[in-house]
Amino acid sequence: MAAAGSADRMITARQRRTGFLVAGCFFMEIMDGTIVSTSASRIGQALGVTATAVGLVITAYFVTLAVLIPLSGWMVGRFGTRKVFLSAITLFTVASLLCSLSTSLPELVAWRVLQGVGGAMMVPVGRLAVLADVEKSDLMRMISYIVWPALLAPVFAPLLGGLITTYASWQWLFLVNIPLGFVAFFVALRLIPKVPGTAPPPLDWVGVVLTCLGLGGLTYAVDLLSQQTTRWGLFAAVGAPALVLFVLAVRHLLRTRHPLVDLRTLGIPTFRVAVGSGSLSGMAIAAVPFLLPLLFQQVFGWSAVKSGAIVLFVFVGNIGIKPATTPILNRWGFRSVLLVACLTLAGSLVAAAFVTAGTPLVVIIVIAVISGVARSVGGTSYNTLSFCDVPPAEMSHANTLAATTQQLASGLGVAAAAVALRLGAAIGGAFGADGRHTAYAIAFFIVAALPLAALLGVLAMHRDAGSAARTVPLRQRDG
C-alpha cells in the first residue's frame, strides 16, 4: 500500500492535467472518425449525392490519418512538441468549422483531409508530451488517463450520431468540435512547456513516399472491403500495389540509417506483443460498436437512439473497471491479466452471437458491460506495455509506430466485421437458415477469433514482462 501511495504522489498535477488534455483530443479525433457514418443519408440529401458517395468523407479522413501519423515523430524533433501540438489543434478545429460550412461533396472531402492532417499530428504528439517525462513506475496510471477515449468514443458515437441525426442538422457533427478545440488550445497553451526542437536527422523522403503510399493504399482498400458492395476490381487495383509498396517500405525502414519510423523497436519483446497482439485485440474492440448497432437496428428493428443507448453500456463496463485496472495489473501482472482479458472479450462476442430480439434487455446489458470491462483492461495493458521497456531515445519512434498500428487496427476491425457479416450471410443461406440473424451470429464468432489469436503473443511473454511499469513486480512480491 505504501508503494502504491508513493507512486500516486510522483505524478504531478501538471502531468495529470496534460494527460486529461490529450485524452480529450483523442476523444475528438476518434469521435469525428466514427460519428459521420450515422448521418451519411442526411448528408447525402443535403449535398445532393447518394449515401454511399458520402463514404468518401469517412475514407478521406482515415486515409489522411494513416498516411501522416508516421511523420509526427520527425515533426516533433524538428519543430518541438508545443508548436506542433498547438498547430494540430488549431488545424483540426478550423477544418471542423469549414466542414460544417461545406455546400458540396468535393468541398466537404477537401476539408476532411485537412481535418485528418490535424488529427494525425494532434494525438501522437500529445501522447509523446505526456510520456516524455513520466517515470516507468507511473506509466500505467498515465496511460489509463489517455486510453479511455479510444474505448469511449466508438461506443458513444452511435448514440450521439443518432441524437444529432434525429433532432439537429448534420453540420452539428462538426460544430461540436469548435468549443472543444478552443478549450483544448488554451489549456495546451498553459500546460505544454516550450521545449525547442532538436536537430533531427534529415527527413527520410524515400520512407515518407513508400510509407505514405503503402499505408494510404491499404487503408483505402480496407475501406472498400467494409462497404456493403465491394468493387473487387478497384480493390485489387488499389490493394495489390499498396501491399507491394508497404513491403518495400518495411524493407527500406529496416535498412536505412535514419528511417522515418525505426522498426527495430519491435525487437523489444513487450513492445512487439503490444503492437502484434494489441492490434488483433484492437480489431475486435473496433468491431463491437460496429456490429451491435447494426444488429439492433437491422434485425431487432430498434431506433438509432435506443440501439445507441444500449451500446453505451459497453462504456459503463469501461469506466466501472477503470479504478481497479492498476491494482489488478500490479497484483497479477500483464501476462495473466491479458490472458483473462482476451478470453473474456472473446467470450462476450460469443455470447452476443446468441442474442435475439426475445433476449431480456438486462442480459444484453450484462454482455455489453462485460465486453466493456475486457476492452478497458486490455486497452490499458497493451498501451502500457507499448512503452514500459522502451528507452527514452527510442520513445518517439515507438510512439509513432504504436499510433500507426492502432489506427490501422481500428480500420481493419470494421472491415473484418463487414467481411464477417457477408460470410455469415453466405453460410446461413447455404444451410437455409434465417439469413439476417445467422449472418450476425457467425460474424460475432469470426470476430471472437481475433482476441483468441492475440493469445499466442501473450502466452509467449515472460511471466515478469512489464515489471518496470508495475508498483510491485512479481519476483519482489513472491520473495
C-alpha positions, 0 to 999 in steps of 0.5 A: 500500500505504501508503494502504491501511495508513493507512486500516486504522489510522483505524478504531478498535477501538471502531468495529470492535467496534460494527460486529461488534455490529450485524452480529450483530443483523442476523444475528438479525433476518434469521435469525428472518425466514427460519428459521420457514418450515422448521418451519411443519408442526411448528408447525402440529401443535403449535398445532393449525392447518394449515401454511399458517395458520402463514404468518401468523407469517412475514407478521406479522413482515415486515409489522411490519418494513416498516411501522416501519423508516421511523420509526427515523430520527425515533426516533433524533433524538428519543430518541438512538441508545443508548436506542433501540438498547438498547430494540430489543434488549431488545424483540426478545429478550423477544418471542423468549422469549414466542414460544417460550412461545406455546400458540396461533396468535393468541398466537404472531402477537401476539408476532411483531409485537412481535418485528418492532417490535424488529427494525425499530428494532434494525438501522437504528439500529445501522447509523446508530451505526456510520456516524455517525462513520466517515470516507468513506475507511473506509466500505467496510471498515465496511460489509463488517463489517455486510453479511455477515449479510444474505448469511449468514443466508438461506443458513444458515437452511435448514440450521439450520431443518432441524437444529432441525426434525429433532432439537429442538422448534420453540420452539428457533427462538426460544430461540436468540435469548435468549443472543444478545440478552443478549450483544448488550445488554451489549456495546451497553451498553459500546460505544454512547456516550450521545449525547442526542437532538436536537430533531427536527422534529415527527413527520410523522403524515400520512407515518407513516399513508400510509407505514405503510399503503402499505408494510404493504399491499404487503408483505402482498400480496407475501406472498400472491403467494409462497404456493403458492395465491394468493387473487387476490381478497384480493390485489387487495383488499389490493394495489390500495389499498396501491399507491394509498396508497404513491403518495400517500405518495411524493407527500406525502414529496416535498412536505412540509417535514419528511417522515418519510423525505426522498426527495430523497436519491435525487437523489444519483446513487450513492445512487439506483443503490444503492437502484434497482439494489441492490434488483433485485440484492437480489431475486435474492440473496433468491431463491437460498436460496429456490429451491435448497432447494426444488429439492433437496428437491422434485425431487432428493428430498434431506433438509432437512439435506443440501439445507441443507448444500449451500446453505451453500456459497453462504456459503463463496463469501461469506466466501472473497471477503470479504478481497479485496472492498476491494482489488478495489473500490479497484483497479477501482472500483464501476462495473466491479466491479458490472458483473462482479458482476451478470453473474456472479450472473446467470450462476450462476442460469443455470447452476443452471437446468441442474442435475439430480439426475445433476449431480456434487455438486462442480459444484453446489458450484462454482455455489453458491460462485460465486453466493456470491462475486457476492452478497458483492461486490455486497452490499458495493458497493451498501451502500457506495455507499448512503452514500459521497456522502451528507452527514452531515445527510442520513445518517439519512434515507438510512439509513432509506430504504436499510433500507426498500428492502432489506427490501422487496427481500428480500420481493419476491425470494421472491415473484418466485421463487414467481411464477417457479416457477408460470410455469415450471410453466405453460410446461413443461406447455404444451410437455409437458415434465417439469413439476417440473424445467422449472418450476425451470429457467425460474424460475432464468432469470426470476430471472437477469433481475433482476441483468441489469436492475440493469445499466442503473443501473450502466452509467449511473454515472460511471466515478469514482462512489464515489471518496470511499469508495475508498483510491485513486480512479481519476483519482489512480491513472491520473495 
